[in-house]
Structures are given as C-alpha cells and as structure tokens.
Amino acid sequence: MGINNYKHKFMIEGKEIELTINCKNGYWTSAIIKGETGTRRCSGGKYESLKEYINEQKKQHRYSFNFFNYGYKAAKNAL
C-alpha cells in the first residue's frame, strides 16, 4: 500500500485542522499543515486502511487539543 501526500481536513471546536498523510511499505506518518493541536507529527502503528489511520489521528489530535487547552481531565473525557 502506498499513499503519498494525502490531505485530510477536520474540525475541532470550530478550528480547521489539516493533515498530510503518507504510507510507504506499511509505515504511516502524518504532519499537521494547518491549525494547532499540540501534536505536530505522528508516525508508526499498524493500520489496515487510510480510514482507520485517519480515525486514530483525529482522536490523537482531539486529545492533544483538549489537553493543552483545558487539561488532562477534559482531554480524557474528549475521547
């Protein structure tokens, strides 16, 4: 499976977040290119599909956003 510079946009509390996603030889990476969540880059993990990877990234970015803006309890509850 190969994915090169796939762009995905989503919202967190009215703020647009955009990621660039790559997958080469089963190695997943992503970088935030628009918005701010507290997480800049992610890599690793075993995912069966782009959809599964995107769902996990959205969780990670939502957690980070809530952690850095509202604290641990809010971040934990946001999952």
C-alpha positions as CSV (number, residue, x, y, z in Angstrom):
1,M,0.0,0.0,0.0
2,G,1.3,3.4,-0.9
3,I,-0.2,6.8,0.0
4,N,1.7,10.0,-0.8
5,N,0.7,13.4,0.5
6,Y,-2.9,12.7,1.1
7,K,-4.6,15.7,2.6
8,H,-7.4,15.4,5.2
9,K,-9.3,18.2,6.9
10,F,-11.4,18.1,10.0
11,M,-12.7,20.4,12.7
12,I,-12.0,20.7,16.4
13,E,-14.1,23.3,18.2
14,G,-14.7,25.3,15.1
15,K,-11.0,25.3,14.2
16,E,-9.9,23.7,10.9
17,I,-7.1,21.1,11.1
18,E,-5.4,19.8,8.1
19,L,-3.1,16.8,7.9
20,T,-0.8,15.4,5.2
21,I,-0.7,11.6,5.4
22,N,1.8,9.2,3.9
23,C,2.2,5.5,4.0
24,K,5.1,3.7,2.5
25,N,5.8,0.0,3.0
26,G,3.2,-0.1,5.8
27,Y,4.9,2.8,7.7
28,W,2.4,5.5,8.4
29,T,3.3,9.2,9.0
30,S,1.3,12.4,9.2
31,A,2.1,16.1,9.8
32,I,-0.2,18.9,10.7
33,I,-0.1,21.6,8.0
34,K,-3.0,23.8,9.1
35,G,-4.2,24.6,12.6
36,E,-2.7,23.8,16.0
37,T,-3.5,20.9,18.4
38,G,-0.3,20.5,20.3
39,T,0.8,17.5,18.1
40,R,2.8,18.3,15.1
41,R,3.9,14.9,13.6
42,C,2.9,11.3,14.1
43,S,4.4,8.1,12.9
44,G,4.2,4.3,13.4
45,G,1.4,2.0,14.2
46,K,-0.3,-0.8,12.3
47,Y,-3.4,0.2,10.4
48,E,-5.4,-1.7,7.9
49,S,-6.7,1.3,6.0
50,L,-6.5,5.0,5.5
51,K,-9.9,5.4,7.2
52,E,-8.6,3.6,10.3
53,Y,-5.4,5.8,10.4
54,I,-7.5,9.0,10.0
55,N,-9.8,8.0,12.8
56,E,-6.8,7.4,15.1
57,Q,-5.2,10.6,14.1
58,K,-8.4,12.6,14.8
59,K,-8.5,11.0,18.3
60,Q,-4.9,11.9,18.9
61,H,-5.3,15.5,17.8
62,R,-8.5,15.9,19.7
63,Y,-6.9,14.6,22.9
64,S,-3.9,16.9,22.4
65,F,-6.0,19.9,21.7
66,N,-8.1,19.4,24.8
67,F,-5.1,18.6,27.0
68,F,-3.2,21.7,26.0
69,N,-6.3,24.0,26.2
70,Y,-8.3,22.5,29.1
71,G,-6.1,20.0,30.9
72,Y,-5.9,16.2,31.4
73,K,-9.5,15.6,32.6
74,A,-11.0,17.4,29.6
75,A,-8.7,15.5,27.3
76,K,-9.6,12.2,28.8
77,N,-13.3,12.9,28.6
78,A,-13.0,14.0,24.9
79,L,-12.1,10.5,23.9
